[in-house]
């Protein structure tokens, strides 16, 4: 993977200090090799498949929890003692994928 980066060279910093002006960054091309755990060990080699699968599981678990709580409510139980887990958003899946 290649990325462009803006960097100050030592020569530019010294010359800008002598001339009393702000230094101008130069555009440099950098090559990056990235090895990430998900790329190496995920089932199909794709972030999107793994994230979609995890999100689908989380949504299903949320629906099952909601049905369980709704069933407790309809049965006349107090919901003060019900264990309601926090909602797991897609942002969490994306964050944990890196």
C-alpha distance (Angstrom), angle and dihedral (degrees) to the residues before:
residue distance angle dihedral
X1 . . .
X2 3.78 . .
X3 3.79 126.2 .
X4 3.76 132.3 -178.6
X5 3.78 115.4 -131.7
X6 3.80 133.1 -174.4
X7 3.82 112.3 -132.1
X8 3.79 137.5 168.1
X9 3.78 116.1 -127.0
X10 3.81 119.2 -143.6
X11 3.80 89.6 -119.6
X12 3.82 91.5 53.8
X13 3.81 92.0 48.0
X14 3.82 91.4 50.6
X15 3.81 93.9 45.5
X16 3.82 92.4 47.6
X17 3.81 90.2 50.6
X18 3.83 91.0 51.0
X19 3.81 92.4 48.1
X20 3.82 94.1 42.9
X21 3.80 96.0 -122.5
X22 3.77 137.7 114.6
X23 3.81 115.3 -85.9
X24 3.79 117.5 -109.2
X25 3.80 115.8 -134.2
X26 3.79 119.6 -130.2
X27 3.77 123.5 -136.2
X28 3.80 111.0 -116.1
X29 3.77 128.4 -174.8
X30 3.80 115.1 -133.9
X31 3.78 129.0 -169.6
X32 3.80 115.0 -143.4
X33 3.77 127.5 -167.1
X34 3.77 111.1 -162.4
X35 3.78 123.9 -167.3
X36 3.75 113.1 -176.6
X37 3.75 128.8 178.6
X38 3.81 94.7 -124.6
X39 3.80 92.2 53.3
X40 3.79 92.7 51.2
X41 3.79 100.5 40.3
X42 3.80 110.0 24.3
X43 3.80 116.4 114.0
X44 3.78 100.2 -114.8
X45 3.79 101.0 19.1
X46 3.78 94.4 -111.7
X47 3.79 131.5 109.9
X48 3.79 93.5 -153.1
X49 3.81 94.4 56.9
X50 3.79 93.4 49.2
X51 3.80 93.1 45.0
X52 3.81 92.8 47.4
X53 3.81 90.8 49.5
X54 3.80 92.7 49.2
X55 3.80 91.1 46.2
X56 3.81 91.2 49.9
X57 3.81 90.5 51.2
X58 3.80 91.5 48.4
X59 3.82 91.9 49.8
X60 3.80 91.4 48.9
X61 3.80 90.8 49.2
X62 3.81 89.5 49.7
X63 3.80 91.3 51.4
X64 3.82 91.6 48.8
X65 3.82 91.0 49.3
X66 3.82 90.6 49.3
X67 3.82 90.9 50.3
X68 3.81 90.8 49.5
X69 3.81 92.2 49.8
X70 3.82 91.4 44.9
X71 3.81 88.9 51.3
X72 3.80 90.7 51.6
X73 3.80 90.0 50.0
X74 3.82 93.8 49.1
X75 3.81 90.1 47.3
X76 3.81 89.1 58.4
X77 3.81 99.1 -108.5
X78 3.78 120.5 146.0
X79 3.80 111.8 -105.9
X80 3.80 91.6 -151.0
X81 3.80 89.1 86.4
X82 3.82 96.4 40.3
X83 3.78 115.7 117.9
X84 3.81 105.0 -127.1
X85 3.82 111.5 -178.7
X86 3.82 119.4 -146.5
X87 3.78 117.1 -94.4
X88 3.78 114.4 -98.5
X89 3.78 109.6 -140.9
X90 3.79 127.9 -156.6
X91 3.80 88.5 -111.4
X92 3.78 88.9 69.3
X93 3.79 91.7 54.4
X94 3.79 92.0 49.9
X95 3.80 91.1 46.8
X96 3.80 93.8 49.5
X97 3.82 92.3 46.3
X98 3.79 91.3 70.9
